[in-house]
Amino acid sequence: MCRFRNVTIKTPRTSPKMKRRSLPTVREEQASVSKCNSDIAIYVMVTATAVLSYVNSLNGEFVHDDIPAIVTNGDVIGSNSIKQLFLDDFWGTPMADANSHKSYRPLTTLSFRLNHALAGLRPWWWHACNVCLHAACCALVARACVTVARLQRPFAALAALLFAVHPVHTEAVAGVVGRADVLACIFFLSSLLVYHSPTSNKKCVWLSVILGALSMLAKETGVTILLLNLTIDFYRCWPFVKRSVCSLKIEKRCTGLSIRTIKIVVSLALLICLRLALLQGTWPTFSPQDNPAAFHPSFVVRLMTFCYLAAFNWWLLLCPWTLSHDWQMGSVPLITSGWDPRNFLTCAAFGALFLLCYRCIADLEVQRHTPAVIGLLLLVVPFVPASNLLVTVGFVIAERVLYIPSVGSVIITAYGVQLMWYSKPGSKIFLVVGLALLAASGVARTHRRNADWKDRATLLRADLLTLPQNAKLHYNFGNFLRETEQQDSAIKHYKEALRLWPTYASAHNNIGTLVTGTENAEHHFLQAIKYNKHHVNAHYNLGKLYKKSGRTIQAIRMLERCITLQPRFVQAHVELLSLKPEPEKQKILAKLVELEPNNWEHYVLYGNWLRTKGLPGPASKYFLEATRLSFRHRNVDRPVRGDLISFRSTALTYRTLGQKSRTLQLLTRWHTWRRGWPSAAAAHMYLRDWRLKMELEGRIQVYSKAVNPTKSTTCFDHSQLTVDRTPAKEEPVPYKDKKPYINKDKKTFSDKPVGNSDKSVKMDSKFCDRKSCRVKKRDLSISTQIKTTHNKSEIGLKDKKSNLHRKEKTAKNDIIPKIGATLSERMLLKTF
C-alpha cells in the first residue's frame, strides 16, 4: 500500500523547463481558419443567390431612362471626348447649360463608356455587368454585417440574403441606369469597411475619404458615407468621450477621435464645395409635374406630404409589393387635410423611428445593441438627401434611391431575428419557416418584376395596372403607341393623361402632332405654350405648322423664339435656313457647323450654298470635310450613305475646278475604303495598283494626243499617217478604180493590207466615208509616231470637216474625266 496517497506534488508555475506552448493558440488558429472558411461560404452563397435572382433580367432591352442616358448620350457612345465627359452631366448636357439636370456622375458615365467600348450597344452585356456589380455589393453587405454591425455570422448571412433578393432593387439592377446606385453602394460600403477595420490607421482614414469621394462621383448621395463614418466613430468612442468630459482629462483615444473628426469634416466641406461649384451658379430646375408637393403654396401641406412620402418609402422596404418605375404626376395625391387616413401611417412610421432612436441613445453607455444602431444610421443617413426635407429633388418616390438605405433595413430585420432566436428557443421552427417563406417570396417577386423590365411596352403596361392614376405613364405609353404607328390609341392615352392632369403641356404638344386639321393642331400647340411658355418642342412644331401653311412671318417668329429658349436646338436652325433670305443664310450655316462640328450634313449644306453662289473653291473645302467626317464614322450603321453624298459633291466640285488629279485621288481613296481592306498593307498594295492603272490610262491619252493633235478638226484618212514615196509628178490613182481591201483582223478599210509599206495610196477626201472614220483605229506603234504627214496641198485633199471625228477626239481627250468623275457618278447613281 502506498503511504503517500494523500500527498500532492506541486510543480512550480514559473519553472522555465516546464513551460510549453499553450493549446488555446492552436485552437485560435483553428477557429480563425474555420471562420475564414465560413466567411467564404457565406460570400459564395450570397453572390450565387444574387445572380440567380436576377438572371432573367439579362434578356432585357434598353428602356425608360436608358435611352437618353446611354443610347443617345454622346459621352457614352464615344462621339464626345473624355474631357467633355467630365464637363457634362449624367444625361450628356453641359453642366453650364441652364437646362442641365445638374446630376454629376462621371464615374458611372465612364463605366458606361467602357461597357460600350467592349460590347457596343448589346444590352445583354450591360445587364450582365449590373448583375455582377449587385453580386459584389451583396458580398460587401455580408462583410459589413459581421465587422461593422457586429451581427453573428448566420444572421449576417441572413441579412445579405434578404438584401440580394429584395424586390425593391429591381429598378437599380434590371434598369441599366440604376448602375449609379449600385456603384455608389459599392464604394459606400468599401469606405465603411476601411474606416472601421480593426487595423485602422491614418492611411485608412484618408483611403475611406477617397472611397467616399468616388461614391459621390458615382451618385451624389454617396457623400453621406463621411457623415455616417463620423457618427459611428462617435458612437463607439462615446464612453471614453464621456469619461474625458467628466474627468476634464483628454484620453489618448479621444485625441485620435478629434484628429479623425477634423480630417472628415474638412474633407466633407471640400467635397460639398466642389459639388456646389459644379452647379455653375444655377440650381437644377424642376416642374410641378416632377414633384407636385414641392410647388404647393402651403407649408403644412408640403410637410405632411413629405413626411408621408418618407413613411411610404419605409413601407416599400418592408412590403415591396406596389412597384413602379415612375411615381410622378398624381401617383401619390397631396395630403391637404389633417384627417387624411394616410397620416396614421406617417405617425406609425415616425413613432417606430423615435422608439429606435430612444433605444440607441439609451444604449450609448452599454452598447449592447450595436446592430440596431448601425442599421438605423444606415437606414436614415443615406436617405436624407432624397427625402425632400432638406433640398428639393426632381421625383416623388424612386425605388432606386432605396438601394443603400435597404442595407440598414435588412440589418435591423436580421438583428430582430437574432434576438428572437435566443430569447425564445421554442419559436425557432416558426422563425425558420417564416424566413424561408420571406426569402422565397422575395425571389419570386424579384423574378416577376425583372420580367416587367424586359422591354418598354411590357414595363409601361405593368405599371399602368399598378398606377392607373399616373398621368405620365399614360403619356409615355401614348408615345410608344405613336412610334409603333397606333395613332388612334396614342391619342386616347394622351387625352387620358390630360384628364388626369389638365395642364400637361407635353400631352397637348403630342396630340397636336397627331390630329388632322391645321386648326386642331394649332389649338393644341397654343395650349401647350399657354401652360408652359418655355416648351421648346411646342414652339418648334407650331413654327413648322405655320411654315407648311404659308405663314412665313409667324413661322420665323416661332422658330426664333425656339432658338431663344434653347440656343443649341439644331432642327430650328435647319428650318430657318429655308425661310430666311439669302444674305442671312450664311450666318445660319456657320452656326450649324459650330453647334455640330462632327455632322457631315451641315458641311454639305454649306458647300451646296457656296456652290450656288459661284464659289466652288470654298465649297470644295466643306465637301472634303464632310467626306472626311463620313469616313471617320464608317463603322456606324446608318440608313443614309453619307460617304456617297459627300464624295459625289466633292468629286463634282473638283471636276468643275478642273482638278482632275485630285478627283482621281479622291476616287482612289474612296474606292479603297469601300473595299474594306483588313490591313494597312493590303490597302497600300491596292492603292499602288490603282495608281499604276490610272497612270497607264494617262499615258494612253498622251500617246493618242501625239498621233492626233487635238487642234485638228479635219477628218484624215489612215493613209495620211504614212510617208508618200511616189514621185511628185505622178498622177494619183483614182479611188473609184480600185477595190478596197478589208483587213479583218484590224477591221479597217484600206486599198492594200496595212503591212505593205512600200507604196502608199493617196485618197481624195471627197470619198471619205463617215462609217469608216467611226470604226477605224490607229496604229500606236513607235514607228507610226515618228512619221510625218504631208500638207493637204501636196496630197490633193480638200478641207472637209467631220463632226463624228470631233466626237471621237473629244472622247479621247476626256479619258481622265471618264475614269474619275464620270465613273464615280455612275457608281453613285447606281447606289442611289
C-alpha positions in Angstrom: 0.0 0.0 0.0 1.1 3.4 -0.9 1.7 5.6 2.2 1.6 8.8 0.3 -1.9 8.5 -1.1 -3.0 12.0 0.0 0.3 13.7 -0.8 0.2 16.0 -3.8 3.3 17.2 -5.6 3.2 20.8 -6.7 5.1 21.8 -9.8 6.3 25.4 -9.8 4.4 27.5 -12.3 7.4 29.7 -13.2 9.7 26.8 -14.0 11.3 27.5 -17.4 11.9 23.9 -18.1 8.2 23.0 -17.7 6.9 25.8 -19.9 5.1 24.7 -23.0 3.2 26.2 -25.8 -0.4 26.6 -24.7 -3.1 24.8 -26.6 -5.5 27.8 -26.9 -3.2 29.2 -29.5 -3.8 26.2 -31.7 -7.5 26.4 -31.1 -7.5 30.1 -32.0 -5.7 29.3 -35.3 -8.2 26.5 -36.0 -11.0 28.9 -35.1 -9.7 31.6 -37.4 -9.4 29.1 -40.3 -12.9 27.9 -39.7 -14.2 31.5 -39.6 -12.4 32.2 -42.9 -13.9 29.1 -44.5 -17.4 30.1 -43.2 -16.9 33.6 -44.5 -16.0 32.3 -47.9 -19.0 30.0 -47.9 -21.3 33.0 -46.9 -19.9 35.1 -49.8 -20.3 32.3 -52.3 -23.9 31.6 -51.2 -24.9 35.3 -51.2 -23.4 36.1 -54.6 -24.9 32.9 -56.2 -28.3 33.8 -54.8 -28.0 37.4 -56.2 -27.0 36.1 -59.7 -29.8 33.5 -59.8 -32.4 36.1 -58.6 -31.6 38.5 -61.5 -30.6 36.0 -64.2 -33.8 36.6 -66.1 -33.0 40.3 -66.4 -30.2 39.6 -68.8 -32.5 39.4 -71.8 -33.9 42.9 -71.2 -33.6 45.8 -73.5 -32.7 49.5 -73.0 -35.9 51.0 -71.5 -37.0 54.2 -69.8 -34.1 56.4 -68.8 -31.6 54.0 -70.5 -32.4 55.7 -73.9 -31.3 59.3 -73.0 -28.6 58.3 -70.6 -26.9 55.7 -72.8 -28.2 55.2 -76.3 -28.3 58.8 -77.3 -25.6 60.1 -75.0 -22.5 61.2 -76.8 -20.4 60.8 -73.7 -21.2 57.1 -73.7 -21.2 56.1 -77.3 -17.9 57.9 -77.9 -18.9 60.9 -80.1 -17.7 63.2 -77.3 -14.2 63.4 -75.9 -13.2 62.2 -72.4 -12.7 65.8 -71.4 -16.2 66.7 -72.4 -17.5 63.7 -70.3 -16.2 65.4 -67.2 -17.9 68.7 -68.2 -21.3 67.2 -68.8 -24.0 65.9 -66.5 -25.3 62.4 -66.3 -27.5 62.9 -69.4 -24.8 64.4 -71.7 -25.8 68.1 -71.2 -23.0 70.5 -70.3 -23.2 71.5 -66.6 -23.0 75.1 -67.5 -26.2 74.8 -69.6 -29.3 76.3 -67.9 -31.3 73.2 -68.9 -28.9 70.8 -67.3 -30.2 68.3 -64.8 -27.1 69.1 -62.6 -26.6 65.4 -61.8 -22.8 65.0 -62.0 -21.9 61.3 -62.1 -18.8 61.0 -64.3 -17.7 57.7 -62.7 -20.9 56.0 -63.8 -20.7 57.5 -67.2 -17.1 56.2 -67.5 -18.3 52.7 -66.7 -21.0 53.1 -69.4 -18.4 54.2 -71.9 -16.1 51.2 -71.1 -19.1 49.0 -71.5 -19.8 50.5 -74.9 -16.2 50.1 -75.9 -16.2 46.4 -75.0 -19.7 45.3 -76.1 -21.3 48.1 -78.1 -25.0 48.6 -77.6 -25.8 44.9 -77.0 -28.0 45.1 -73.9 -27.1 41.6 -72.6 -23.6 42.7 -71.6 -24.8 45.8 -69.9 -27.3 43.8 -67.8 -24.7 41.2 -67.0 -22.4 44.0 -65.7 -25.2 45.3 -63.5 -25.9 41.8 -62.1 -22.2 41.2 -61.3 -21.9 44.6 -59.5 -25.0 43.7 -57.5 -23.5 40.4 -56.5 -20.3 42.1 -55.4 -22.4 44.6 -53.4 -24.2 41.7 -51.6 -20.8 40.3 -50.6 -19.8 43.6 -49.1 -23.1 43.8 -47.2 -22.3 40.4 -45.6 -18.8 41.6 -44.7 -20.2 44.9 -43.2 -22.8 43.0 -41.1 -20.0 41.0 -39.5 -17.3 43.5 -39.0 -19.2 46.8 -38.5 -22.7 45.8 -37.4 -21.4 43.0 -35.1 -24.0 40.5 -36.2 -23.3 36.9 -35.7 -22.3 35.1 -38.9 -25.5 33.1 -39.6 -27.6 36.3 -39.1 -25.2 38.3 -41.2 -25.7 35.8 -44.0 -29.4 36.2 -43.5 -29.2 39.9 -43.8 -27.1 39.6 -47.0 -29.6 37.1 -48.5 -32.5 39.4 -47.8 -30.6 42.2 -49.5 -29.8 40.0 -52.5 -33.4 39.1 -53.2 -35.1 42.3 -52.2 -37.6 43.2 -54.9 -37.2 47.0 -54.4 -33.7 46.6 -56.1 -35.1 45.6 -59.5 -35.0 49.2 -60.8 -31.4 49.6 -59.8 -30.3 46.2 -61.2 -32.7 45.4 -64.1 -32.5 49.1 -65.3 -29.1 49.9 -66.7 -29.2 53.5 -65.5 -29.6 52.1 -61.9 -25.9 51.3 -62.0 -25.3 54.7 -60.5 -26.9 53.5 -57.2 -25.1 50.1 -57.3 -21.7 51.7 -57.9 -22.3 54.3 -55.2 -23.2 51.5 -52.8 -20.0 49.5 -53.6 -17.8 52.5 -52.8 -20.1 53.4 -49.9 -19.6 50.1 -48.2 -15.9 49.9 -49.1 -15.4 53.2 -47.3 -17.3 52.0 -44.3 -15.3 48.8 -44.1 -11.9 50.6 -44.5 -12.7 53.3 -41.9 -13.9 50.8 -39.2 -11.4 48.0 -39.9 -9.7 46.5 -36.8 -6.3 47.6 -38.1 -7.4 51.2 -38.8 -4.7 53.9 -39.0 -4.1 57.3 -40.6 -3.9 55.8 -44.1 -7.2 54.0 -43.7 -8.9 57.3 -42.8 -7.7 59.0 -46.0 -8.5 55.9 -48.0 -12.0 56.0 -46.7 -12.3 59.6 -47.7 -11.1 58.8 -51.3 -13.6 56.0 -51.5 -16.3 58.3 -50.3 -15.4 60.8 -53.0 -15.7 58.0 -55.6 -19.1 57.1 -54.2 -20.2 60.7 -54.7 -18.9 60.7 -58.3 -21.0 57.6 -58.9 -24.1 59.3 -57.4 -24.5 62.4 -55.2 -25.9 60.6 -52.1 -22.6 58.7 -51.7 -21.1 61.6 -49.9 -23.2 60.8 -46.9 -20.7 58.0 -46.0 -18.3 60.5 -44.5 -21.0 61.7 -42.1 -22.0 58.1 -41.4 -18.4 57.1 -40.6 -18.0 60.0 -38.2 -21.3 59.3 -36.4 -20.4 55.6 -35.9 -17.0 56.6 -34.7 -18.6 58.9 -32.1 -21.0 56.2 -31.0 -18.1 53.7 -30.4 -16.0 56.3 -28.6 -18.8 57.7 -26.5 -17.8 56.0 -23.2 -14.3 57.5 -23.5 -15.6 60.9 -24.5 -18.0 61.0 -21.6 -15.2 59.9 -19.2 -12.9 62.6 -20.5 -15.6 65.3 -20.2 -16.4 64.2 -16.6 -12.8 64.0 -15.5 -11.7 67.0 -17.6 -8.8 65.0 -18.9 -8.4 64.1 -22.5 -7.6 60.5 -23.1 -5.5 59.1 -25.9 -8.5 57.6 -27.7 -10.3 60.9 -27.6 -7.3 62.6 -29.2 -7.4 60.2 -32.1 -11.1 60.8 -32.4 -10.5 64.5 -32.6 -7.9 64.2 -35.3 -10.2 61.9 -37.4 -13.1 64.3 -36.9 -11.0 67.2 -38.3 -10.0 65.2 -41.3 -13.5 64.0 -42.0 -15.1 67.5 -41.5 -12.5 69.2 -43.7 -12.9 66.6 -46.5 -16.7 66.7 -46.3 -16.6 70.5 -46.6 -14.3 70.4 -49.6 -16.4 67.8 -51.4 -19.6 69.8 -50.8 -17.9 73.0 -52.0 -16.7 71.1 -55.1 -20.2 69.8 -55.8 -21.7 73.3 -55.4 -19.1 74.7 -57.8 -20.1 72.1 -60.4 -23.6 73.7 -60.4 -22.1 76.6 -62.4 -24.1 79.1 -60.4 -27.5 77.7 -61.2 -29.7 75.2 -59.4 -31.5 72.4 -61.1 -35.0 73.4 -62.2 -37.9 71.1 -61.7 -41.6 71.4 -62.7 -44.8 70.7 -60.8 -45.1 67.5 -62.9 -41.9 66.1 -61.4 -42.6 67.0 -57.8 -46.1 68.4 -57.2 -45.8 68.7 -53.4 -42.7 71.0 -53.7 -44.7 73.6 -55.5 -47.7 73.8 -53.2 -48.0 77.2 -51.6 -49.0 75.8 -48.1 -46.1 74.8 -45.9 -48.3 72.5 -43.8 -49.4 70.6 -47.0 -45.8 70.2 -48.1 -44.7 69.0 -44.7 -47.5 66.4 -44.3 -46.9 65.1 -47.8 -43.1 64.8 -47.5 -43.4 63.0 -44.1 -45.9 60.6 -45.7 -43.6 60.0 -48.6 -40.7 59.1 -46.2 -43.1 56.7 -44.4 -44.2 55.2 -47.7 -40.6 54.6 -48.7 -40.0 52.7 -45.5 -43.2 50.7 -46.2 -41.7 49.8 -49.6 -38.7 48.3 -47.8 -41.0 46.3 -45.5 -43.6 45.2 -48.1 -42.3 45.8 -51.7 -45.5 44.8 -53.5 -46.5 48.0 -55.2 -43.6 48.8 -57.5 -43.4 51.2 -60.4 -40.6 52.9 -62.3 -42.4 56.3 -62.3 -44.3 57.8 -59.3 -44.9 61.3 -60.7 -48.0 63.3 -61.6 -50.8 62.1 -59.4 -49.3 58.8 -58.3 -49.3 60.0 -54.7 -52.1 62.6 -54.1 -51.2 65.5 -51.8 -52.2 65.4 -48.2 -54.2 68.6 -47.8 -56.1 67.7 -44.5 -55.0 66.5 -41.1 -57.8 64.0 -41.1 -56.4 62.1 -44.1 -56.1 58.4 -43.1 -52.6 58.3 -44.6 -51.4 60.4 -41.7 -51.8 57.4 -39.4 -49.2 55.6 -41.5 -46.9 58.6 -41.1 -47.4 58.6 -37.3 -46.8 54.9 -37.1 -43.6 55.1 -39.1 -42.2 58.0 -37.2 -43.3 56.5 -33.9 -41.3 53.4 -34.6 -38.4 55.6 -35.7 -38.4 57.5 -32.4 -38.5 54.3 -30.4 -35.4 53.0 -32.3 -33.7 56.3 -31.7 -34.5 56.1 -27.9 -33.2 52.6 -27.8 -30.0 53.7 -29.5 -29.5 56.7 -27.2 -30.1 54.5 -24.1 -27.5 52.1 -25.5 -24.7 54.6 -25.7 -23.2 53.6 -22.4 -23.5 49.8 -22.6 -23.5 49.4 -26.4 -25.3 46.0 -26.3 -27.5 46.7 -29.4 -24.8 47.8 -31.8 -26.6 46.2 -34.9 -29.7 48.2 -34.2 -27.7 51.4 -34.0 -25.7 50.7 -37.2 -28.9 49.6 -39.0 -30.8 52.8 -38.0 -27.9 55.0 -39.2 -27.6 53.2 -42.5 -31.4 53.5 -43.0 -31.7 57.2 -42.2 -28.5 59.0 -43.2 -28.2 58.0 -46.9 -32.0 58.6 -47.4 -32.0 62.2 -46.0 -30.8 63.9 -49.3 -33.6 62.2 -51.2 -36.4 62.9 -48.7 -37.2 66.4 -49.9 -36.8 67.6 -46.3 -33.5 69.4 -46.8 -33.4 70.1 -50.6 -36.0 69.7 -53.3 -35.4 66.8 -55.7 -37.0 66.0 -59.0 -39.1 63.0 -58.0 -41.7 61.9 -55.6 -40.7 58.3 -55.0 -37.8 56.5 -56.6 -37.2 52.9 -55.8 -33.5 53.1 -56.9 -32.6 55.6 -54.1 -33.6 52.9 -51.6 -30.7 50.7 -52.6 -28.3 51.9 -49.9 -30.9 52.5 -47.1 -32.1 48.9 -47.6 -28.8 47.8 -46.1 -29.9 49.3 -42.8 -33.4 47.8 -43.1 -32.1 44.2 -43.6 -29.6 44.7 -40.7 -32.4 45.7 -38.3 -34.5 42.7 -39.5 -31.7 40.2 -39.1 -30.9 41.6 -35.6 -34.6 41.2 -34.6 -34.5 37.6 -35.7 -31.3 37.1 -33.8 -32.8 38.4 -30.6 -35.9 36.2 -31.0 -33.8 33.2 -31.8 -32.0 33.3 -28.4 -34.8 34.8 -26.3 -37.5 32.4 -27.4 -35.9 29.0 -28.2 -39.3 27.4 -28.7 -40.1 29.6 -31.7 -37.1 28.6 -33.8 -39.1 26.4 -36.1 -41.5 29.2 -36.8 -38.7 31.6 -37.4 -37.1 29.2 -39.9 -40.4 28.6 -41.8 -41.2 32.3 -41.8 -37.7 33.3 -43.1 -37.9 30.6 -45.8 -41.2 32.0 -46.9 -39.9 35.5 -46.8 -36.8 34.7 -48.9 -38.9 32.6 -51.4 -41.4 35.3 -51.8 -38.6 37.8 -52.4 -37.1 35.7 -55.1 -40.5 35.2 -56.8 -41.4 38.9 -56.7 -37.9 39.9 -58.0 -38.1 37.3 -60.8 -41.6 38.6 -61.8 -40.5 42.2 -61.6 -37.5 41.5 -63.8 -39.8 40.2 -66.5 -41.6 43.6 -66.5 -38.3 45.3 -67.3 -37.9 43.2 -70.5 -38.9 45.9 -72.9 -40.6 49.3 -72.9 -44.1 48.1 -73.7 -44.1 45.4 -71.0 -42.9 47.8 -68.4 -45.5 50.5 -69.3 -48.4 48.1 -69.3 -47.4 46.5 -66.0 -47.0 49.9 -64.3 -50.3 51.2 -65.7 -52.0 48.3 -64.0 -50.3 49.3 -60.8 -50.8 53.1 -61.0 -53.7 53.8 -63.4 -53.9 57.3 -61.9 -50.4 58.3 -63.1 -50.8 60.7 -66.0 -47.1 60.4 -67.0 -47.5 56.7 -67.5 -50.4 57.3 -69.9 -48.3 59.9 -71.7 -45.3 57.6 -72.1 -47.5 54.8 -73.3 -49.0 57.1 -75.8 -45.5 57.9 -77.1 -44.9 54.2 -77.5 -48.1 53.7 -79.4 -47.3 56.7 -81.7 -43.9 55.3 -82.5 -45.5 51.9 -83.4 -48.0 53.6 -85.8 -51.0 53.3 -83.5 -52.2 56.9 -83.6 -55.7 56.4 -82.5 -54.7 54.5 -79.3 -52.0 57.0 -78.7 -54.5 59.9 -78.9 -56.7 58.1 -76.3 -53.9 57.8 -73.8 -52.9 61.4 -74.4 -56.4 62.5 -73.7 -56.5 60.3 -70.5 -53.3 62.0 -69.4 -54.9 65.4 -69.9 -58.0 64.3 -68.0 -55.8 63.3 -65.0 -53.5 66.4 -65.4 -55.2 69.1 -67.4 -52.1 71.4 -67.6 -49.9 68.7 -69.1 -48.2 70.7 -71.9 -46.3 67.8 -73.4 -49.5 65.8 -73.9 -51.1 68.8 -75.7 -48.0 69.1 -77.9 -48.0 65.4 -78.9 -51.7 65.5 -79.7 -51.1 68.4 -82.0 -48.6 66.3 -84.0 -51.2 63.5 -84.5 -54.6 65.2 -85.0 -55.8 66.1 -88.5 -56.6 69.6 -89.5 -54.4 72.7 -89.1 -56.8 74.4 -86.7 -56.9 71.5 -84.2 -53.1 71.1 -84.3 -52.6 74.9 -83.8 -55.0 74.8 -80.8 -53.1 72.1 -79.0 -49.7 73.7 -79.7 -51.0 77.0 -78.3 -52.4 75.2 -75.3 -49.0 73.7 -74.6 -47.4 77.1 -74.8 -50.1 78.5 -72.6 -49.4 76.0 -69.8 -45.6 76.0 -70.3 -44.2 79.1 -72.0 -40.8 77.5 -72.1 -41.9 74.4 -74.0 -39.4 74.3 -76.9 -41.0 71.5 -78.9 -44.3 73.2 -78.9 -42.8 76.4 -80.4 -40.9 74.3 -82.9 -43.9 72.3 -84.0 -46.0 75.4 -84.3 -43.3 77.1 -86.4 -43.3 74.1 -88.8 -47.1 74.2 -89.0 -47.0 77.9 -89.9 -44.3 77.2 -92.5 -46.4 74.5 -94.0 -49.5 76.7 -94.2 -47.5 79.5 -95.8 -47.4 81.9 -92.9 -43.8 82.7 -93.2 -43.5 85.6 -90.8 -45.2 83.8 -87.9 -43.1 80.7 -88.6 -39.9 82.7 -88.4 -41.1 84.3 -85.1 -41.9 80.9 -83.6 -38.6 79.4 -84.7 -36.6 82.3 -83.4 -38.4 82.0 -80.1 -37.5 78.4 -80.0 -33.8 79.2 -80.5 -34.0 81.8 -77.8 -35.3 79.2 -75.3 -32.7 76.6 -76.4 -29.8 78.1 -78.4 -28.5 74.6 -79.3 -31.7 73.5 -81.0 -30.3 72.4 -84.3 -33.6 71.5 -86.0 -34.9 75.0 -85.5 -31.8 76.4 -87.3 -32.3 74.0 -90.2 -36.0 75.1 -90.6 -35.0 78.7 -90.5 -32.5 78.1 -93.3 -35.3 77.7 -95.8 -37.2 80.7 -94.6 -34.5 83.4 -94.2 -33.4 85.5 -97.2 -30.1 84.7 -98.9 -27.9 87.2 -97.1 -28.8 85.7 -93.7 -28.3 82.0 -94.7 -24.5 82.1 -94.4 -24.8 83.1 -90.7 -27.2 80.2 -90.0 -25.0 77.7 -91.8 -22.0 78.8 -89.8 -24.0 78.4 -86.6 -24.9 74.9 -87.7 -21.3 73.9 -88.2 -20.4 75.5 -84.8 -23.2 73.6 -83.0 -22.4 70.2 -84.5 -18.9 70.2 -85.9 -19.0 66.4 -86.4 -22.1 66.3 -88.5 -21.3 65.9 -92.2 -24.7 67.0 -93.3 -24.1 70.6 -92.2 -20.9 70.8 -94.2 -22.7 69.5 -97.3 -25.4 72.2 -96.8 -22.8 74.9 -96.5 -20.9 73.6 -99.6 -24.1 73.5 -101.7 -24.9 77.1 -100.8 -21.3 78.2 -101.6 -21.5 76.4 -105.0 -24.8 78.1 -105.9 -23.1 81.4 -105.1 -20.4 80.6 -107.7 -17.7 79.8 -105.1 -16.5 76.3 -106.0 -13.2 76.7 -104.2 -14.6 77.3 -100.6 -17.3 74.8 -101.4 -14.8 72.0 -102.1 -13.3 72.5 -98.7 -16.6 72.0 -97.0 -17.4 69.0 -99.2 -14.0 67.5 -98.4 -14.5 68.0 -94.7 -17.9 66.2 -95.0 -16.2 63.3 -96.7 -13.6 63.1 -94.0 -16.3 63.0 -91.3 -18.3 60.4 -93.1 -15.1 58.3 -93.4 -14.5 58.7 -89.7 -17.8 57.1 -88.8 -17.6 54.4 -91.5 -18.2 51.6 -89.0 -21.5 53.1 -87.8 -24.6 51.7 -89.5 -26.6 54.5 -90.9 -29.7 54.5 -93.1 -28.2 57.3 -95.3 -24.9 56.7 -97.1 -23.2 59.9 -96.1 -19.9 58.9 -97.7 -21.6 58.6 -101.1 -23.3 62.0 -100.9 -20.3 63.9 -99.6 -18.0 62.1 -102.0 -20.1 62.9 -105.0 -20.4 66.5 -104.1 -16.6 66.8 -103.7 -15.8 65.0 -106.9 -18.2 67.2 -108.9 -16.7 70.3 -107.4 -13.2 69.2 -108.3 -14.3 68.5 -111.8 -15.8 71.9 -112.1 -12.5 73.4 -110.9 -10.6 71.3 -113.5 -8.7 69.5 -110.8 -8.7 66.1 -112.4 -5.8 64.7 -110.5 -7.4 65.5 -107.1 -10.6 63.9 -108.4 -8.7 60.8 -109.3 -7.0 60.7 -105.9 -10.3 61.1 -104.1 -11.8 58.3 -106.2 -8.9 56.1 -105.3 -9.3 56.7 -101.6 -13.0 56.2 -101.6 -12.7 53.0 -103.7 -10.1 51.6 -101.3 -12.3 52.5 -98.3 -15.4 50.9 -99.7 -13.5 47.6 -100.4 -12.8 47.4 -96.6 -9.3 46.0 -96.6 -8.5 44.4 -93.2 -4.9 45.8 -93.0 -3.0 48.9 -94.0 -0.5 46.8 -96.1 -3.3 45.4 -98.2 -4.8 48.9 -98.7 -1.3 50.2 -99.7 -0.9 47.5 -102.3 -4.3 48.2 -103.7 -3.6 51.9 -103.9 -0.3 51.3 -105.7 -2.0 49.1 -108.3 -4.8 51.5 -108.8 -2.5 54.5 -109.3 -0.4 52.5 -111.8 -3.6 51.7 -113.7 -4.6 55.3 -113.8 -1.0 56.3 -114.8 -1.2 53.9 -117.8 -4.5 55.3 -118.8 -3.0 58.8 -118.7 -0.1 57.7 -120.9 -2.5 56.3 -123.5 -4.1 59.7 -123.6 -0.7 61.3 -124.1 0.2 58.9 -127.0 -3.1 59.5 -128.6 -2.6 63.2 -128.5 0.8 62.8 -130.1 -0.7 60.9 -133.0 -3.9 63.0 -133.3 -3.3 66.7 -132.3 -6.3 68.0 -130.5 -6.4 71.2 -132.6 -7.1 69.3 -135.8 -10.7 69.3 -136.9 -10.3 67.6 -140.3 -11.2 64.0 -140.9 -7.9 62.4 -142.1 -7.6 59.1 -143.7 -5.3 56.5 -142.4 -3.1 56.9 -145.4 -2.0 60.3 -144.2 0.0 58.6 -141.4 2.5 57.2 -143.9 5.1 59.0 -146.0 4.3 59.4 -149.7 7.1 57.6 -151.6 5.6 58.3 -155.1 7.2 60.9 -157.4 5.7 64.3 -157.2 4.7 64.5 -160.9 2.9 61.1 -160.8 -0.8 61.4 -161.0 -2.7 59.8 -158.2 -4.7 56.7 -158.9 -8.4 57.4 -158.6 -10.0 55.7 -155.7 -13.0 54.6 -157.7 -10.9 52.4 -159.9 -9.6 50.3 -157.0 -11.4 47.9 -154.8 -10.9 48.4 -151.1 -9.1 45.8 -149.2 -10.7 44.9 -145.8 -8.3 43.9 -143.1 -10.5 41.6 -141.0 -8.1 41.5 -138.1 -8.0 45.2 -137.6 -11.4 46.0 -139.1 -10.1 49.0 -141.1 -10.8 49.9 -144.7 -7.8 50.3 -147.0 -6.7 49.7 -150.6 -3.9 47.4 -149.6 -3.0 45.5 -146.5 -1.5 47.6 -143.7 1.6 45.6 -143.7 2.6 46.7 -147.2 4.5 49.9 -146.6 6.4 50.1 -150.0 3.8 52.2 -151.6 1.2 54.5 -150.2 -2.1 55.2 -151.8 -3.5 58.7 -151.9 -7.2 59.1 -151.5 -9.5 62.0 -152.3 -11.2 63.5 -149.2 -14.5 63.7 -151.0 -14.8 59.9 -150.8 -14.2 59.9 -147.0 -16.9 57.7 -145.5 -18.3 58.6 -142.1 -18.6 55.0 -141.2 -15.0 54.3 -142.0 -14.0 57.2 -139.8 -16.0 55.9 -136.9 -14.7 52.4 -136.8 -11.1 52.7 -137.8 -8.3 52.6 -135.2 -4.8 54.0 -135.2 -1.6 52.0 -135.0 0.1 53.3 -131.9 3.5 51.7 -132.6 6.7 53.7 -132.2 7.3 53.7 -136.0 4.0 55.3 -136.6 4.6 58.1 -134.1 7.8 59.3 -135.7 6.4 59.5 -139.2 5.3 62.9 -140.6 2.3 63.7 -142.8 2.3 65.8 -146.0 0.4 69.0 -146.2 -3.1 68.8 -147.6 -2.0 70.7 -150.8 0.7 68.1 -151.5 -1.7 65.1 -151.5 -4.6 67.0 -153.1 -7.0 66.7 -150.1 -9.8 69.2 -149.6 -10.6 70.9 -146.4 -13.6 68.9 -145.2 -14.7 68.6 -141.6 -16.3 65.7 -139.9 -18.5 66.1 -136.8 -18.2 62.5 -135.9 -14.4 62.8 -135.8 -14.7 65.7 -133.4 -16.8 63.5 -131.1 -14.1 60.8 -131.2 -11.5 63.4 -130.5 -13.4 64.8 -127.5 -13.9 61.3 -126.2 -10.1 60.6 -126.3 -9.3 63.9 -124.6 -11.7 63.2 -121.7 -10.2 59.9 -120.6 -9.5 61.2 -117.1 -13.0 62.7 -116.5 -14.5 59.4 -117.6 -12.4 57.4 -115.2 -12.6 60.0 -112.4 -15.8 61.9 -112.1 -18.0 60.1 -114.7 -17.2 56.7 -113.3 -17.8 57.8 -109.8 -21.1 59.4 -110.8 -22.2 56.2 -112.4 -21.3 54.2 -109.3 -23.1 56.7 -107.1 -26.2 56.8 -109.3 -26.4 53.0 -109.2 -26.1 53.1 -105.4 -28.9 55.6 -105.0 
